[in-house]
Amino acid sequence: MLIDWPLFALFVTTAFAAGSTGAFFSPGRWYANLDKPGWTPPNWLFPLAWFVLYLSMAYAATRVAISGHPEVIYALAIWGLQIVFNTLWSPVFFGLHRLLPALVVLFGMWASVLAMAVAFWRIDLVAGLLVAPYVVWTSYAFALNFSIWRRNPDAAQMAGS
Amino acid sequence: MLIDWPLFALFVTTAFAAGSTGAFFSPGRWYANLDKPGWTPPNWLFPLAWFVLYLSMAYAATRVAISGHPEVIYALAIWGLQIVFNTLWSPVFFGLHRLLPALVVLFGMWASVLAMAVAFWRIDLVAGLLVAPYVVWTSYAFALNFSIWRRNPDAAQMAGS
């Protein structure tokens, strides 16, 4: 399958522009001081995982976009929705320290990522498989955000940035 | 022209999810204390303008998406890029108080909004006209962010949230 490089570049730029929130709003002292469950991933894993996930989703979106399938417009509309929620989560969690609104954003992200995976899979099997880890990671992130919210009722008042 | 309501609902949800950063990160005491040029719009104008701009861009995107034009996939990819920059700006400006990085984000937004307007206009004249005010508003916002950055070298250290 040929790849449309300008289109891939657009999707990659979009994905990493979304990912820049993770650099703007990164885990600091506030996050370190939160009560977190034992299954919390180490901090170094997050940028690594996101690097792979962003590249995969951009390549998957490219495959879907050039497929010529009649449902492409819906798949790309859902791509836009999930990447907005993706951009939004870090500022609300790490910037505002508001765990419940962050959980709501993450629910929107989880639902739209799942819908995107289904839409991609219906159009192109490889694209569906490429975003499957993103569904798993977002589900895991949702469970983690939920657990941290339950364990830290006073998170918004805690010190650190 | 018939409208595809589920598709329009997706674009509207995306636009207003992006716009929720304006509610999460709203102008407070820090912004009030900044040295701003005389042509700064009053605070009440921003949510009103964005409400109209978000609805217009969502409807324009819907018209473009259902057009059947071969360049639709590029137009929708650029839609995704501009809406990510749109989501990102408020957290960087109002959340981090970092005027120069916010200006960089706004430049990315301005360039992608302009590219989207051109792509939309090539596909559907009405869609192009519908996003023209968005180009004007983003150009104006860029000039305002630039002026505020020049006038407030110590913005990041100023008090208020």
Interface residues (C-beta under 8 A of the other chain):
Chain A: P6 L7 L10 F11 T13 T14 A17 A18 S20 T21 F24 F25 A61 A65 I66 V72 I73 Y74 L76 A77 I78 W79 G80 L81 I83 V84 F85 T87 L88 P91 V92 G95 L96 P101 G108
Chain B: P6 L7 L10 F11 T13 T14 A17 A18 S20 T21 F24 F25 A61 A65 I66 V72 I73 Y74 L76 A77 I78 W79 G80 L81 I83 V84 F85 T87 L88 P91 V92 G95 L96 P101 G108
